[in-house]
Amino acid sequence: MAKKKNKSNVKNHVLIPKHEKLSEKEKKTMLEKYNVSLKELPKITKEDPAIESLNVKEGDIIKITRKSETAGKAVFYRGVISE
């Protein structure tokens, strides 16, 4: 018997930081600003429950904003891959 995916909305869970898909312009600006390529970014799969509702495709970049006790907020970027 096949396992069913849990389709509960984890996006609103208190422990899940804010995830946003960058536009193509924002993606280009971010890659230039940090002088990195898409291949050099940490990865996130497009099946990740935190980004399922963002309509992502392989090659997109996700901006993750977390609350930080020391910095106020911390921003991380992930490149979308398919499993």
C-alpha positions as CSV (number, residue, x, y, z in Angstrom):
1,M,0.0,0.0,0.0
2,A,1.4,3.4,-1.0
3,K,2.0,6.0,1.7
4,K,-0.2,9.1,1.5
5,K,1.6,12.5,1.7
6,N,0.6,14.7,4.6
7,K,-0.9,17.7,3.0
8,S,-1.3,19.8,6.1
9,N,-0.2,23.4,5.6
10,V,3.2,23.6,7.4
11,K,3.7,27.1,6.0
12,N,1.8,28.6,8.9
13,H,3.6,26.5,11.6
14,V,5.4,28.6,14.2
15,L,8.7,26.7,13.7
16,I,8.7,27.2,9.9
17,P,10.5,30.4,8.8
18,K,9.2,32.6,6.0
19,H,9.9,31.2,2.5
20,E,9.6,33.3,-0.6
21,K,10.3,32.6,-4.3
22,L,12.6,35.3,-5.9
23,S,11.5,36.8,-9.2
24,E,14.0,36.5,-12.1
25,K,15.2,40.0,-11.5
26,E,15.7,39.4,-7.8
27,K,17.4,36.2,-8.6
28,K,19.9,37.9,-10.9
29,T,20.5,40.7,-8.4
30,M,21.2,38.3,-5.5
31,L,23.6,36.1,-7.6
32,E,25.5,39.2,-8.6
33,K,25.5,40.8,-5.2
34,Y,27.0,37.7,-3.5
35,N,29.1,36.7,-6.6
36,V,27.8,33.1,-6.6
37,S,26.2,30.8,-9.1
38,L,23.0,28.8,-8.6
39,K,25.1,25.6,-8.4
40,E,26.9,27.0,-5.4
41,L,23.8,27.7,-3.3
42,P,22.5,25.1,-0.7
43,K,19.7,23.1,-2.2
44,I,16.0,22.6,-1.4
45,T,13.8,20.1,-3.2
46,K,10.7,21.4,-5.0
47,E,8.7,18.8,-3.0
48,D,9.7,20.4,0.3
49,P,6.4,21.0,2.2
50,A,7.5,24.6,3.1
51,I,7.5,25.6,-0.6
52,E,4.9,23.4,-2.2
53,S,2.4,26.3,-2.4
54,L,5.0,28.6,-4.1
55,N,4.7,27.1,-7.6
56,V,8.4,26.6,-7.9
57,K,10.5,24.9,-10.6
58,E,14.0,23.6,-10.7
59,G,16.4,26.6,-10.9
60,D,14.3,29.0,-8.8
61,I,15.8,30.5,-5.7
62,I,14.0,30.6,-2.3
63,K,14.7,33.3,0.2
64,I,14.3,32.1,3.8
65,T,13.9,34.7,6.5
66,R,14.4,33.5,10.1
67,K,14.1,35.3,13.4
68,S,17.4,35.7,15.1
69,E,18.0,36.7,18.7
70,T,21.3,38.3,17.9
71,A,20.7,39.8,14.5
72,G,16.9,40.4,14.5
73,K,16.5,38.4,11.3
74,A,18.7,36.2,9.3
75,V,18.3,35.6,5.5
76,F,19.3,32.4,3.7
77,Y,19.0,31.4,0.1
78,R,18.4,27.9,-1.4
79,G,18.4,26.7,-5.0
80,V,15.4,24.6,-6.0
81,I,16.2,21.1,-7.3
82,S,13.9,18.2,-8.3
83,E,14.4,14.9,-6.3
